């Protein structure tokens, strides 16, 4: 399962894009909201709820993104940051997702589809059905490029 954690409800459209991509790969997912800055105890409770499950976290927060680092420091499960693009800061707020403290291993991708595929690939390491689903997805991407080339 993938747990998508949003920093606030304003991140919901980005989280829904991730969720849709995961559903396309037939990966169960849930969207939750918890802020590392405003509700750290509540956020810790969200993480603890899923600790005994085979889970990957995707954290969606812009501005000063402490969410991914905080979640990563609370769990041994993989954490992927996928911050929404911000026109207000010309995308430079991405730096808070890239510069993690020592000992924190959250990775960062820029697009919702990338986050979904990365999470699915992590889960596929122990799930043959999902691995085959990803291979089919990759083949469809290759077939599209080849088809477009042949149409020229």
Residue pairs with C-beta under 8 A, 6 or more apart in sequence:
1 27
1 28
1 29
1 30
1 50
1 53
1 54
1 55
1 56
2 22
2 27
2 28
2 29
2 30
2 55
2 56
2 57
2 58
2 116
2 119
2 120
2 123
3 29
3 30
3 32
3 46
3 50
3 55
3 56
3 57
3 58
4 15
4 18
4 19
4 29
4 30
4 31
4 32
4 57
4 58
4 59
4 60
5 31
5 32
5 33
5 34
5 43
5 46
5 57
5 58
5 59
5 60
5 67
5 71
6 12
6 14
6 15
6 31
6 32
6 33
6 34
6 60
6 61
7 33
7 34
7 35
7 36
7 59
7 60
7 61
7 62
7 65
7 67
8 33
8 35
8 61
9 33
11 33
11 60
11 61
11 62
11 84
12 31
13 84
14 60
14 82
14 84
14 112
15 31
15 60
16 31
17 112
17 113
18 29
18 58
18 60
18 82
18 112
18 115
18 116
19 29
19 31
20 112
21 112
21 113
21 115
21 116
21 117
22 28
22 29
22 116
22 119
22 120
23 29
24 116
24 137
25 116
25 117
25 120
25 130
25 133
25 134
25 137
26 130
26 133
27 116
27 119
27 120
27 123
27 130
32 46
34 42
34 43
34 46
34 67
35 43
35 61
35 67
36 43
36 61
36 66
36 67
36 69
36 70
36 71
37 64
37 66
40 70
43 67
43 70
43 71
43 74
44 74
47 57
47 71
47 74
47 75
48 74
50 57
50 77
51 75
51 77
54 123
54 126
55 77
56 77
56 78
56 79
56 80
56 119
56 122
56 123
57 71
57 72
57 75
57 77
57 78
57 79
57 80
58 79
58 80
58 81
58 82
58 115
58 116
58 119
59 65
59 67
59 68
59 71
59 79
59 80
59 81
59 82
59 106
60 67
60 82
60 83
60 84
61 67
61 68
61 81
61 83
62 83
62 84
62 86
62 93
63 86
63 89
63 93
63 96
64 93
64 96
65 81
65 83
65 93
65 96
65 97
66 96
67 81
68 79
68 80
68 81
68 97
68 100
68 106
68 108
69 100
69 101
69 104
69 106
71 79
71 106
72 79
72 100
72 104
72 105
72 106
73 101
73 103
73 104
78 107
78 119
78 122
79 105
79 106
79 107
80 106
80 107
80 108
80 109
80 115
80 118
80 119
81 97
81 106
81 107
81 108
81 109
82 108
82 109
82 110
82 111
82 112
82 114
82 115
83 93
83 94
83 96
83 97
83 108
83 110
85 91
85 110
86 93
94 108
94 110
97 106
97 108
98 108
100 106
107 118
109 115
109 118
117 134
117 137
120 130
120 133
120 134
121 134
123 130
124 130
124 131
124 133
124 134
125 131
